[in-house]
Amino acid sequence: MNYPQKIAAWLKSYSGLGDADYWFGAFQENPSNKVKRVVAISQQGGSSNPLVDYPIFRITILGPENTPEEAVDLYSATNEMRVSFRDNYSFCGTAQVRLMGVPVGPVLTAEKRVWFEFNVQLII
């Protein structure tokens, strides 16, 4: 299992994200995911140190189309993740998972999807 897949498995443990449609890389709108929550995971680079691996991943969470009321539930899930990073969090063989900055959102897309985004760095 690669790291994006491990991140997806970890995210499924948070309330409201277990039944989401998971994407690796750029999210693409299609008829089957218009009514679902979507989580897109993409790698954003990492450390240039050859002895230590510090990959950075961007996690984008979207609510279903035309549901701005999803903001409260998705904010709760995002905040639950943010709080877990305070306690030197790790999963799936990582030494630590660090939140890079703070989560962005809620934002409303043109399709009226609630959108949150944050970056994490894996210390491996």
N, C-alpha and C positions, 0 to 999 in steps of 0.2 A: 504494500500500500504506500503510495507516494504522499508527500506532505499536504497537497491540496485535498486529497481524499481523507487524510487524517483530520484535517481542519473541519471538513464537512461532517465527519462522524462526531467530532467534539461539539460542533454547533447544534447538531440534532438533539443534544441533551438539554438544551435551553428551552424554556417554555415558549410555545408558539412557533418554533422553528423546525420541529420534527417532521412535519408534513410538507415543508417547503420544497420547491423545485430547485435543485442545486445545479449550478453552472460552473464550469472551470474555464476561466477566461472571460471574454466579453459576453455580456448577456444580450440575447436577441429575443425581441418580442415575437410571440407566435400565438395562435388561437388557443392552444392547450394551456398556456400559462397565464392567460389574462385574468383568470379567476383564482389564481394561487399566489401565495407568498413566494418570493424568489430570493435566493442567496447566490451571489456571484463571487467566486474566489479567484484572484489572479495574483501571480507573483510579480513583485515590483523591484526586484534586484536584491541587493544585500551587501555584505561586507566584502572588501577586496583582500582581506587577510587570508592567505592560503592555508593557515593552520586552524582557523576557526570558521565555522559555517553559521552565518547570521542572515538567513533569508527573510525578506519582508513580504507580507501578503496583504493585499487590499481586500476587504470584505464589504460587499455592498448588499444591503437587505432592502427589499422592496415589498410593499403590500400589494394586494390585488388591485386591478384597475377600478377607478371610480369609487374608492373607499378611503377617503381622507380620515374617517373615524378610526382607522387602523393605527394612527399615530400613537395613541396611548399604549396599546399592546406592544407595538414594536419598540417604543421608547423603553418600556419595562424590560424587554428582553435585552436590548442594547445596554441598558444600565446594569442589569444583572451581570453581564459579561465584563463591563468596565470595573465593577466592584471586585470581581474575582481576580483580576490582574493585580490588585493591591497586595494580595497575599502570596506573592512570589509563585504564581501559578505555573504549572507545567502539565503536559499531557503527552501521551504517545511517544515516550522516549526523549522528549526535549528536556533540557536542563531548566529552561525558563521560557515563558511567553510574555513579551512586553508589549503593552499598548503604546503605540507611537502617536503622541499628541492626544487629542480627545475625539470622541465620536462626533461626526457632523450629522446634523438633522434635528428634527424632521424637516424635510424638504418635499415639495410636491412636484412630481414630474408633469409633463404636458398631458400624459394619459391619466392624470390624477392618481398616481401611485405614490404612497408615502415612501420616502427613501431615507435610509441611514447609511453611513459609511464610516469605516475606521480601518486603520492599518495596525497590524501586529508584526512583531519581529520575533522569530524563533531563535533561541540560543541553543545550538545543538552540540 
